[in-house]
Amino acid sequence: MVTEPAPLPTKALETTAENPWPVRLLSSKIADYVARMPSVWVEGQIVDLNAHNSSKTAWLKLRDTDVDMSLSVTIPKRALAGLPEVGEGAHVVVQAKPEYWVKRGTLQLAARTIRAVGIGDLLARIEQLKRVLAAEGLFDGERKQPLPFLPTRVGLICAPKAKARDDVLVNARDRWPQVAFEIREVAVQGPNCVGQVVQAIRDLDAHPEVDVIVVTRGGGAVEDLLPFSNEAMIRAAAAATTPIVSAIGHETDAPLLDLVADYRASTPTDAAKRVVPDVAHERAGLSTARQRLRAVLRHRIDTEQHRIRALRSRPVLVDPTRILEVHVHALSGARERSRRALTEQVASATAGVETLRTALRTLSPQATLDRGYAVLRTAEGEVVRSPGQAAVGDRLTGLLAQGRIGVTVSQSGAGDEGADAVVGFES
């Protein structure tokens, strides 16, 4: 018995691994869905234009200007008639209806009308983009990196065999013959420019020996320089950690890459002069600096030698003991003054002592005794000052000028006023 196959699901959500859609069914459903889509206006850049064929239809690819993505487009040749500005690399808008080719499984656009985007419109869009990027801070001076004084290797993004390429190489090597380059040859205009330049910037930024990146091309028409104002390229340059030098066109040209670059060179030659130093100028500068250093050092040495000679000529260094002479003289003077002061004090004290000695001699009881007087003392040692202190028979001691004698009182005159005592002497 033959089992009939299960009916195919009518919706994509109803498909399973056991009951899938065949390719033809999916293709037809996609074709039906695309066929219901209305016409749409699409903007892009023309690449791979094929209008020289025997049919009445021209083929081209419409490429997105910011990302590497494109769609095939068919358009009647009569729609291109009278539009000489529409060609390879032109920015256009087309009115087209999406079509899905079932047998090939591809999507394309069937265009009916095509219009060129004018330079004025493109410049207006660039101004709008400029304001947006400026508001994000991509053009701020604080984020710009200084260029290296002497790069190990210079990354160069340029067109193959272009004059701008030779200008950078020749002028840089004239200034510093040992400079090394890492060159990326890319399209510098046309539909492939943005993608190739962006990839070159990323490659060179990741290169471990590249210290600076130069993006250069010669002058050209405004539309030729439009890729260097592309948002994708500007953001790639802003994201690079390696300093970037922009040398696009002439000095009067001002693509947005100039604003985001770390240095804007007016010409490719100016870029070469900026990324490497002039060896002759640097050597001359070193020679001048060496001469100045030598002159400064010689002047310093001469000054110090003069100071040393001046110090050595000073008396204290000619005769080191001379510094002590002042102190010796001062010490001698102080010693002499001290000696005189002490002598005067001793003499004065001696005179005082002599005066006191003289006064003592004059007032001394010994002086009285020397004049013939005697001092009588009782046995108790009291001085006899009146007759009443001694009675008849008392023994007294007489103190003479020289020696002593013993005396006995033989008569007393204590009863009679003014009478003298009579003393008998004993030898």
C-alpha positions in Angstrom: 0.0 0.0 0.0 1.4 3.4 -1.1 1.3 6.2 1.5 0.3 9.5 0.1 2.6 12.4 1.0 1.3 14.8 3.6 0.0 18.1 2.2 2.5 20.9 2.1 2.1 23.6 4.8 0.5 26.8 3.6 2.5 29.0 6.0 6.2 29.2 6.8 5.5 28.7 10.5 3.8 25.4 9.8 6.9 23.9 8.1 8.9 21.2 10.0 11.9 19.1 9.5 9.6 16.2 8.5 7.4 18.4 6.3 9.5 21.2 4.7 8.9 23.4 1.7 10.7 22.6 -1.5 12.9 25.3 -3.0 10.5 26.0 -5.8 7.7 26.7 -3.4 9.8 29.1 -1.3 11.0 30.8 -4.4 7.5 31.3 -5.7 6.3 32.6 -2.4 9.2 35.1 -2.3 8.4 36.1 -5.9 4.8 36.6 -4.9 5.8 38.7 -1.9 8.2 40.9 -3.8 5.7 41.3 -6.7 3.3 43.0 -4.2 5.9 45.5 -3.2 5.4 49.0 -4.6 7.9 51.1 -6.5 10.6 52.8 -4.4 13.0 55.6 -4.8 16.6 54.3 -4.1 19.8 56.3 -3.9 23.2 55.0 -4.6 26.3 55.1 -6.7 26.5 53.6 -10.2 29.1 50.8 -10.7 29.5 48.3 -13.5 27.3 50.2 -16.0 26.7 48.2 -19.2 24.8 50.3 -21.6 26.6 49.2 -24.8 24.7 46.1 -25.8 22.3 45.1 -28.5 19.2 45.1 -26.3 17.1 48.0 -25.2 18.0 47.5 -21.6 21.0 48.7 -19.7 22.4 46.9 -16.7 24.2 48.4 -13.7 24.8 48.0 -10.0 23.6 50.5 -7.5 26.1 50.6 -4.7 25.6 52.0 -1.2 28.1 54.8 -0.6 28.7 54.0 3.1 28.9 50.2 3.1 30.0 47.6 0.7 26.6 46.5 -0.6 25.0 46.7 -4.0 21.9 45.6 -6.0 21.6 44.8 -9.7 19.4 47.2 -11.6 17.9 47.1 -15.1 16.7 50.3 -16.8 15.6 51.1 -20.3 18.3 52.8 -22.3 15.8 55.5 -23.2 15.7 56.5 -19.5 19.5 57.2 -19.7 19.2 59.3 -22.9 19.9 62.9 -22.3 21.7 62.3 -19.0 25.4 62.5 -19.9 26.4 63.1 -16.3 25.1 59.6 -15.4 28.0 57.2 -15.7 30.4 55.1 -13.6 30.7 56.6 -10.1 27.7 59.0 -10.5 25.4 59.4 -7.5 21.8 58.9 -8.6 18.4 58.2 -7.4 16.2 55.7 -9.3 12.5 54.8 -9.1 12.4 51.0 -9.3 10.3 48.0 -8.5 11.9 45.1 -6.8 11.9 41.8 -8.8 12.8 38.3 -7.7 14.1 35.9 -10.3 12.9 32.5 -9.3 15.2 30.4 -11.4 18.3 32.2 -10.2 17.1 33.1 -6.7 18.3 36.7 -7.0 16.7 40.0 -6.2 17.1 43.0 -8.6 15.5 46.3 -9.3 13.6 47.2 -12.4 14.1 50.9 -12.7 11.8 53.2 -14.7 13.3 56.7 -13.9 16.8 57.8 -13.0 18.0 61.2 -11.8 21.5 62.4 -11.1 22.2 63.8 -7.6 23.6 67.3 -8.2 26.9 68.6 -6.7 24.9 71.2 -4.8 22.8 68.5 -3.1 25.9 66.4 -2.3 27.6 69.4 -0.8 24.6 70.2 1.3 24.5 66.7 2.6 28.2 66.9 3.4 27.6 70.1 5.4 24.8 68.4 7.3 27.1 65.4 8.0 29.8 67.9 9.1 27.5 69.4 11.7 26.5 66.0 13.0 30.1 64.8 13.3 31.2 68.0 14.9 28.4 67.7 17.5 29.8 64.2 18.3 33.2 65.8 18.9 35.0 64.0 16.1 36.7 67.2 15.0 37.7 68.5 18.4 41.3 69.4 18.9 41.6 67.6 22.2 41.3 64.2 20.5 44.0 64.9 17.9 47.3 63.0 18.5 50.8 64.5 18.1 52.8 63.3 15.2 56.0 61.3 16.0 59.3 63.2 15.6 61.0 60.3 13.7 58.6 57.5 12.8 59.9 54.0 12.5 57.7 53.4 9.5 55.3 55.6 7.6 52.0 54.2 6.3 51.1 55.7 2.9 47.6 55.3 1.3 47.7 56.5 -2.3 46.7 55.6 -5.9 49.0 53.3 -7.9 51.8 55.2 -9.7 50.2 58.6 -8.7 52.1 61.8 -8.7 51.0 62.4 -5.1 52.6 59.1 -4.2 55.9 60.1 -5.7 55.7 63.6 -4.1 55.5 62.0 -0.7 58.2 59.4 -1.2 60.7 61.7 -3.0 60.4 64.6 -0.6 60.5 62.4 2.5 63.6 60.5 1.4 65.3 63.7 0.4 64.8 64.9 4.0 65.6 61.6 5.6 67.0 58.8 3.3 66.5 56.1 5.9 62.8 56.6 6.3 60.7 53.4 5.7 57.3 53.2 4.1 54.4 50.8 4.3 52.4 51.5 1.1 48.8 50.6 0.4 47.8 51.4 -3.2 44.0 52.0 -3.5 41.4 53.6 -5.6 41.3 57.3 -4.6 38.1 58.1 -6.5 35.1 56.2 -7.9 32.9 53.6 -6.3 35.6 51.5 -4.8 37.4 54.4 -3.1 35.7 54.4 0.3 35.9 50.7 0.9 39.6 50.4 -0.1 40.7 53.5 1.8 38.8 52.4 4.9 40.4 48.9 4.7 43.8 50.4 4.2 43.5 52.7 7.2 42.5 49.7 9.4 45.4 47.5 8.1 48.0 50.2 8.7 46.5 51.1 12.1 47.0 47.5 13.1 50.5 47.3 11.8 52.9 47.3 14.8 55.7 49.3 13.1 53.6 52.0 11.5 53.8 55.2 13.6 51.9 57.6 11.3 49.5 57.2 8.3 49.4 59.5 5.3 46.3 59.5 3.2 47.0 61.4 -0.1 45.8 62.1 -3.6 46.2 64.9 -6.0 43.7 67.5 -6.9 40.6 66.9 -8.9 37.0 67.9 -9.4 34.7 68.3 -6.5 32.9 65.1 -7.2 36.2 63.2 -7.4 37.0 64.2 -3.8 33.5 63.4 -2.4 34.6 59.9 -1.1 36.9 61.7 1.3 33.9 63.2 3.0 32.1 59.9 3.3 30.9 59.1 6.8 32.3 55.6 6.8 35.8 56.9 6.0 35.6 59.7 8.5 34.6 57.3 11.3 37.3 54.9 10.3 39.9 57.7 10.6 38.5 58.8 13.9 38.7 55.3 15.3 42.4 54.8 14.3 44.9 54.9 17.2 47.7 55.8 14.9 48.1 59.5 14.0 46.7 60.3 10.5 47.9 63.0 8.1 45.4 64.1 5.4 46.9 65.4 2.2 43.9 65.4 -0.2 43.8 67.7 -3.2 45.1 71.2 -3.2 45.2 73.7 -0.3 41.7 75.1 -1.3 40.1 71.6 -1.1 38.6 70.8 2.2 37.1 67.3 2.5 35.9 66.2 5.9 38.9 63.9 6.2 41.0 67.0 6.8 38.9 67.9 9.8 39.1 64.5 11.5 42.8 63.9 10.7 45.4 64.7 13.3 47.2 66.9 10.9 46.0 68.5 7.7 48.7 68.9 5.0 48.0 71.4 2.2 49.8 69.2 -0.4 51.4 65.8 -0.5 54.8 67.6 -0.4 53.7 69.3 2.8 52.7 65.9 4.2 56.2 64.6 3.5 57.8 67.6 5.2 55.6 67.1 8.2 56.0 63.4 8.9 59.8 63.3 8.8 62.4 65.8 9.9 65.0 67.3 7.5 68.2 65.5 8.3 70.4 68.4 7.1 68.4 70.9 9.2 68.5 68.6 12.2 72.2 68.2 11.9 72.7 71.9 11.5 70.5 72.4 14.6 72.5 69.8 16.5 75.8 71.5 15.5 74.5 74.9 16.5 73.2 73.5 19.8 76.6 71.8 20.4 78.4 75.0 19.8 76.1 76.9 22.1 76.6 74.2 24.8 80.3 74.3 24.3 80.3 78.1 24.6 78.1 78.0 27.7 80.2 75.3 29.3 83.5 77.2 28.4 82.0 80.4 29.9 80.9 78.5 33.0 84.4 76.9 33.4 86.1 80.3 32.9 83.8 81.9 35.5 84.5 79.2 38.0 88.3 79.3 37.3 88.2 83.1 37.9 86.3 82.6 41.1 88.9 79.9 42.2 91.8 82.2 41.4 90.1 85.0 43.3 89.6 82.8 46.3 93.2 81.5 46.1 94.5 85.1 46.0 92.7 86.0 49.2 95.1 86.5 52.2 93.5 83.7 54.2 94.3 81.2 51.5 97.8 82.6 50.8 98.7 82.5 54.5 96.1 80.4 56.3 97.4 81.5 59.7 96.5 85.1 58.9 92.9 84.4 59.7 94.1 83.8 63.3 96.1 87.0 63.6 93.1 89.1 64.3 92.1 86.7 67.1 95.7 86.5 68.4 95.9 90.3 68.6 92.5 90.4 70.2 93.5 87.8 72.7 96.8 89.5 73.4 95.0 92.8 73.9 92.5 91.1 76.2 95.3 89.4 78.2 97.2 92.7 78.5 94.0 94.5 79.6 93.3 91.8 82.1 96.8 91.9 83.4 96.7 95.7 83.9 93.2 95.5 85.5 94.4 92.8 87.9 97.6 94.7 88.7 95.6 97.8 89.4 93.2 95.9 91.5 96.0 94.2 93.5 97.8 97.6 93.9 94.6 99.2 95.0 93.9 96.4 97.4 97.5 96.5 98.7 97.2 100.2 99.4 93.9 99.6 101.2 95.5 96.9 103.3 98.4 99.2 104.1 96.0 102.0 105.1 94.1 99.6 107.3 97.4 98.3 108.7 98.4 101.9 109.5 95.1 102.6 111.1 95.3 99.4 113.0 98.7 100.2 114.3 97.5 103.7 115.3 94.5 102.4 117.1 96.0 99.2 118.4 96.4 98.8 122.2 100.0 97.8 121.4 100.7 101.4 120.3 99.5 102.6 123.7 101.7 100.1 125.4 104.6 101.2 123.2 104.2 104.7 124.6 104.8 103.4 128.2 101.4 102.5 129.3 100.5 99.1 130.9 97.2 97.2 131.0 96.3 95.5 134.3 94.2 92.4 134.3 92.7 90.6 137.3 93.2 86.9 137.8 89.9 86.4 136.0 91.3 88.3 132.9 89.2 91.4 133.4 90.9 94.7 132.6 91.2 96.9 135.6 89.7 100.2 134.8 89.2 101.7 138.3 90.8 101.2 141.7 87.6 99.8 143.0 88.1 96.6 140.9 91.2 95.7 142.9 91.6 95.2 146.7 94.8 95.4 148.7 96.7 92.2 148.2 95.2 91.3 144.9 97.5 89.9 142.4 97.3 91.5 139.0 99.0 90.9 135.7 100.5 93.9 134.0 100.6 93.8 130.2 103.6 95.9 129.0 104.8 96.8 125.6 107.2 93.9 125.8 106.2 91.1 128.1 104.2 90.8 131.3 104.8 91.4 135.0 103.0 90.3 138.1 102.0 93.0 140.6 100.3 93.0 144.0 98.0 95.7 145.2 99.5 97.2 148.4 97.2 100.1 148.9 93.8 100.9 147.5 92.3 104.4 147.1 88.7 103.2 146.6 87.4 105.1 149.5 88.8 108.5 148.5 87.5 110.0 145.4 90.2 110.6 142.8 92.8 108.7 144.9 95.3 106.4 143.1 95.8 102.8 143.9 99.2 101.9 145.1 100.6 98.9 143.5 103.6 97.0 144.7 105.6 95.3 142.0 107.0 91.9 142.3 109.7 90.8 140.1 
